[in-house]
Amino acid sequence: MSNKNMDRRKFGKYLAGSTAGLMTGANIASAKDPVADGITRPSNTMLLDGGGQSVWNSTAQHVRTNGWISPDGKVFHEAARNIPIVEEDEVIVCGGGPAGVAAALASARSGAKTRLLEVNGCVGGVWTAGALTLIIDAQNKPGIMREILNQLEERNASNTLPNGSVAFDTEKTKLLLEDLLLEAGVKIQLHTRVVGAVTDINNRLSVIVTESKSGRQAWRAKSFIDCSGDGDLAAQAGCGYEFGQPGTGLTQPMSLMVLLTGVTTDGIAQFIRGDAEPRKLGNPKKNLLAEFKRAGVDPSYGGPTIFRVRDGLYAMMANHEYGTLSIDAAHVTDATLQARREVHKLVNSLRKLGGPWTNLEIVATGEHIGTREGRRIRGRYHVTSEDLKNGTRFDDAICHVRFGIDVHSTNPDKTKAIEKKPFKSKPYDIPLRALIARDVSGLMMAGRCISGDFIAHSSYRVTGNAVAMGEAAGVASAIAAKTEKLPHEVPFSSVSKQLDQIRSGMTQQVKS
């Protein structure tokens, strides 16, 4: 029975029943045994069923690491290895957050053979694994963003706040996004991190490398889209980028989201954003901060906020992790551990107050801490604070941003809330050129890692805009792949026309 036909549960039973054979070396193919795809595996990576056929035929291989340590003991030299290319797609999207989901959907709906690689165990990124539960700057976005909002409403999984932001159920959103992707024919691989990228002699991105339970794998495509948030793929491919605040390099703090239960809307309405205001109960952020201080704790975020997902389920953001680099694993780990301890302390303190907080409990904290800022990859246009100041419009506009400047404190000694805005911004456009990598061909970006300065980024980074960017990048990349062009060679008129077709529900699938 081949791996394509064997049920996963049967395969698990087979492995469980074959332990003795595996221990003694039985049922293991030799390095000379041929396999279906023509790649020879090392002897410890091929399992056979009773008929001598392959039951695991992955093109990745768990190759034992070889190398040597330098004489001074400070460097490990890893020996070269051959990494099989799993498959060639037309478009590969790296990162399955709001931007990545939209990019993969738009690409597939434009007729391109599309693959989505995601590091977490679900798609949705900060919406789901990050438990953000809030979509900002989405109401004026047509297409995929509007489709997601409508379907969340139909599934009784969202709550629109008076300011237009939308709170939503993270678990129902996971399933919705997976349904949309699978229906569109997107091939998804979760639990997979991009760890390398290679350009050809023409400086075109041609191969990426991933790590997962399948070991080290390589993938080819005609077009790639970096939706990793931190610009990981683009940086590995050799793109230039900016990071942090000019002059200081400081970045906005991270925040760990919390899902809460055990309270009622009527009981804590004065502390809930979206419920306090219409009831004329004052400023919910100020009320919550005062309540924390009454409980004897001072949160690291000076504007703590609770959102109502639905009656009985609430989300809280009350944490800031300052001075944390999103591209340093040790930094992110320390921030996550510290943040989780803090939010549990905050919730425990509220519970001790009794009253409406008596039965307050944490349902879950985010699987990963929410990151506001990482690399800003240099593109063929750089969105600047001047664009916000002037409300700049573009002929190749793919996203109209209404959300204003929003810099969370980079220095807690000055403020622990939102920094003072340097000026009042106007609604402005993001041009497609800001999504096309400047330094490497065949690569686009979508989400908060697009090309822009520190101030502009603080405005366009929210997820309503990320979805619109992903949709445009997916369409442009699909057209490029189908017409044998690079993204910057695709006429904007073609992108605009295809976006209109998708948004009107009349997309015609292009035959391969």
N, C-alpha and C positions, 0 to 999 in steps of 0.2 A: 504493500500500500504506500503510495507516495505521500509526501508531506502536504500536497495540495488537496488530497482527499481524506486524510486522516483527521477525525474529529479531535479537538484539543483535549477533551476529557479522556478519550481512548488513548491518546498519546501519553497523558499523565499516568494512566493506569499501566501502560506498557513500561514506562520508566520505573514506576514503583515496583513492578513485578520483575524487573530485570536487574535489580540492584546486585544480586549475587553474581550474575554474569558479568556486569560491568566491573565489579571488584576483582574478578579473576582474569579479566581481559577478554572474555568471550563477547560475542556480538559487537565487536569493534572492528571497523574496517582497517586494513593496512593502508599505509600512505600511498601504495600503488593502486589501490582499488579505484576504478573509474566511477564518476558520479554523473548525474543527468546533465548538468550544465557544463561539463568538461573541465571543471576545476578540481584538482586533487587536494584533499584535506589532510592535515596531519592526523595521525592515528587516533588521537583523543578527541576528535570532533565529529566523527561519523557514527551514527547509531543505525543498526539494521534490524528489520523485523524478522520474523521467523522464516520468511521466504527469501532472505538475503537482499531485500530491497531497502533503499534509503527511506527513513521516516523523518529525517531532518536534513534538509538540503539547502540550508541557508548559504547565500553567497558571501556572507561574512564568516570570518573564522576567528576563534579564540586562539591566537598564536602566543605562545609563551614569550614573555619579554626577554630579550637578550641585550647585552651591553656590558659596559665596564665603568668603573668609578675612576676619576682622575686621581693622580698621585696625592694631591693635596686634600682629597676627600670632599671637595666642594661642588663637583660637577659629575653628573651621571650621563654618560654617552650612550644613547640608545641606538642599537643596531638598526639598519634599514630593514624594512619589511615590504612585501608586496601586498597591496590592499585591493581586493576584488571590487570592481565597479558593479554595484547591485543592479542598476537600471538607468536608462536614459529617459528623461522626461522632457517635455517642452518648457514647462515652468516649474521651478521649485521655490516654495515659500518657506523661509526659515523663521519660525516663531509663530505660534498659533494663538496670539492674543487678539484683541479686537481688530487691529490692523491686519494681522495675518489671516484671520478667518475671512475678512472681507476680500483680501487680495486673492486668496485661493478660490473663493466662491466666484468672484468676477472673472478670474482667469478660466476656470472650468466652464462657466456659462458662456464664455466667448469662444469655446471650442478647443481650448488647449488641454493637452494631457498634463494634469497638474498634481503635484505632490506637496503635502504639508508636513513639515518636521517640527515637532514640539517637545520641549524638554520636560514638561510636567506630565502628569497622568490624566490630563483632560485638556480640551481646548478652551479658549476664553481668557487665558492669561490673568491679568489683574482683575478682570471681572469675576472670575471663578476661583482659580487657585489662590488669587490674592484677596478674595472675598470683598472686593471694593463695594459692590452692591449699589453703585451710583453712576449714572451716565450723564455727563455734562456736555452742553452745547450740541445737542442732538436734534432739537425740534425743527431746525431749518434744513436738515439733511435729507434729501430724497434717496431713492434706491435702497441699498442693502440696510442702511441704518433705519429707514422707515419700516422696512420689512421686519426687521428684528423687533422694533418697538411694537408693531402691530401684533406680532405673534406672541410676544410676552404678555400683552394685554389679553389676547384670546386664551392663553393658558393660565390666566389669573395669577400671573407671576410678577406683576409690576405695580408700582404706585407712583403717580406723577405728582411731584411737589409743586407748590404755588409758583416757584421761580422757573419752572419748566424742566428741571432736572428729573431724572427717573430713577427711583429705587427699584431693585429687582431681586428676585429669588435666585441665588447663585446655583443651586442644584438643578432647578428647572432650566436655567440658562445653559448649563452644560449639555443637557440632552437636546435642547433646541438647536444649538450650534452644531452639534454632531449630526443631527438629522439633516440640517441644511447642507452640510458638506457632503455627506454620503449620498444624498439625493442628487447632488450636482456631479457626482462621480469623482470627487477629490480623493486621492489615496492619502491616508493619514498614517503617520508613524509617531507614536507618543514615546515618552521616556528616552528621547534621543537628543543629544546635544551636538551642535556643530562645533568642531574643534580645529578645522583647517580649511583653507581655500587656496586654489591654485589658478593662476592665469596662464594663458598660452603666449606664444611669441608675439601676438598682436595685442597683448595686454587685455584680453577678453577673459572674464571669469568662465572657467570651463569645468572645473571639478571642485566639489566640496567633500570634506571628510567629517564623519560623525563618530561618536562613541555611544554605545548602548549595551544592553544585555546581549546583543548579537555581536559584540566586539566592535572592532574598527571597520567602518564601511565607507565606500566612496560612491558618489552620485554625480551624474552628468545631467546637464540641461542646456537648453538654448538661451533661457533667461532665468535670472535669479532675483528674488526680492528679499531684502533684509527687513524683517519685522520683529527682530529680537528685542527691541526696546533700547538696548544699550549699544546697538551697532556692532555686535560681535562679528557677524559675517563680513561686513565691509572692512572692519579693521584688520581681520585676518587676511583679507584679499589685498591689502596694501593701500586702502583709501586714507587720505588725510582727514582729520577731524578736530573739532574743538571740544573742550571739556571744562565745565564749571564756569564760574564768574571770571570775567576778564581781570587780570592783575592778581587775583587771589587764588583762583582755581577752586574756590569753595562751591559746593553744590547744595541744592535744596535737600532738606532732610528726608529720610525714609519714614514711613508710617506703617504699623502693623494693624490691620483691620480686625474687628471682633464682632462676632454674631452673638446676640443676647436673647434670652427668653426669661419667663418668670415674672414679667411685669405687664401692666395694661396700659393702653394708650391714654385712657382717662386719668390713670394714676400718675403718669409721668409726662403728661402733655406739655407742660411748661419747659421741658428739656428736649423736646423732639423738634428738629428742624422740619418745617412743613406743617406741623400741627400747632405749635405755639403761636405762630404769627396770625393765622385766621381767627384764633380764639382770643387774640389780644392779651396774651400771657407774657409779653416781653420778648427780649432777645434770648433764644434758646441756648446759644453758645455761652453768653454771659451767665445765664441761670445755671447751666451745668458746671461751669468753672467755679461759681460760688458754692454749689452743692458739693463738689469735690473738696473744696477748702473747708467746708463745714464738717466733712468726713475726716479731715486731718491729712489730706494728701494734695500735692500740687503737681498736676500732670505736666509732662514735658512739652505738650502742645498747648499753647495759650488760648486756642479756640476750639476746645473739645466739642464734638458734634455727635448727636444720635439721630439716625434716620429710621423711619418706619418702613420696613419692607412690606409687612402686612400686620394686622393685629396679632400680637403674640410673638412676632419675630422682628428684631431690630438690629441695626448695625451701628457700631460706634467707632469713631476715629478720635483718639485722645493721646496719641503718641507721636513724638518726633525723635528721630535718631540723627543727631548732628554730626557733621564731619565724617560721614561714611561714604566710601568710594564704592559705587555699584559694580566696578570692574575688578574688585579685589575680594576673593572668596572669604578670606579671613575677616575683612571688614564687615561683609554682609552677614557672616555667621555671628560675630559678636553683636551686631545690631539686632539680629533676630532674637538671640537669647535674652538680651537685655530688654527688648521691647515686650517679649512675652511675659517676662517677670513683672514688668511695670503694669501691663494691662490687667493681669490677674490681681495685682495689688489694688489697682483702682476699683475694680469690680467688687472685690472683697470689702473694701472700705465703704462703698455705697450700701452693700447688703447689711453691714453692721449698723447703718443708720435706722434700719427698720422701716416702718411705714410702707410706702409703695415699693420700696426696694427689697422687702423681706425675702422674697423668693427669687431674686435676681440670680441668673446663672449664665455662664459662658457656654454657648453651643459649640463654637469652634473659633479658633484664630486662623488667620490666613495661612495657607500652605507655604506661601512665600511672602516676604515683607514687600510692601508697596514701594516701588522706586519711582521717584519723580524725574530723576535726571541721570543720564549717562552720556555716552558720546553723541556728538552732533556731527554727522558725516557731511563732508563738503560735497555739495552738489553743483549742478550747472546754474543754479541761482541760489543766493543766500538770503533768506528772509531776515529782515532786520527790524530794529525798533523804529526806524524811520517809516517802514511800511505800516506799522501799527499807528504811529503818530499821524500819518497822512491818510490812512484808510485806503491803501493802494489797491487798485484793481488790475487784473492781468488778462491778456487775450487767451492765455492757456490756463485759466483758473480751474481748479478741480475741487476746491473747498473754500467756502466762505466762513470765516471765523468771527464769531460774535463774543466769545468769552474774552474777558479782559486780562490785563497783566495780573499774575497771581504767583508771586515769589514767596514761598514759605521760608521762614527765617533761616538765614545761613549763619547767624551769630546769635545764640541764645542770650548773650550778655546785653544785647540791644533790645531784642524782643523774642518771645517764644511763639508768636502768632504769625501774621502775614506782614511782610515788609511794606513800607510806604511806597505807593506807586510813583515812579519818576515822572509820569505824565498820564493824562487820561487818554486811553487808546480809542481808536475808531474801528468798527468792523472792517475787515480786510480780506484779501484773497491769498491763498497759497497756490503758486503756479506749479504746473507739472514738472518744470525744470528743477525745482527744489527737491524732487523725489528721484532724480536721475544722478547717479554717482558721477563725480567729475573725474576721478583719477583712475577708474577701472571701467571698462566697457562691459555691457551685458548685465549690469547690476542696477536695481532700483531699491529705494528705501520707502517705508511707510510707517507712520506712527511718530513717536517722539524723537526718533533718531534721524529725522530728515535734516536738511541743511538750513540752519538758522542761528541767530545769536542768542545770548543768554536771556534777554528780555522777551524776545519774540517767542522763544521756546516755552516760557512760562505761561503763555497764552494758548498756543496751538497744541500743547501736549495732552490735553484732555481727550477722553476716548470717543466722544462724538465726532471729533475731527479725525481721530485715528482711523475710524471706519471709512470715512469719506476718502482719506488718502489711500487706504488699502484697496478700495474699490477701483480707484483710478490707476494705481500701480498694477493691479491684476489685469485690467483691460489692456493697458499699454504693453505690458510684458507678453500677454497672449498674442496680441497683434504682431509684435516684433518676432516672436517665435514662429508664428504661422506664415509670415511673409519673408522669413530669412533676413530680417533687419535687426539692428541694435535699437534699444528703446529710444535713444535720442534721434534716431533716423525716422521714427514713425511720425507722420504728420499729425498735428493735434486735431485736425478735423476728423481723422479716422477714430481717434480716441473718443472725441466728443460724440460722434455718431454712435459708436458702440455703447457708450455710457447711456445715451438716450434710449437705445433699444433695450438695454437691460432694465432701465428704470421704468420703461413702459410695459415691461413683461413680454416683449416681442423679439427677444434675442433669437437669432437663427444660428443653430450650431453648425460650425464649419466642419466639413468632413475632412478627415486626415488624408 
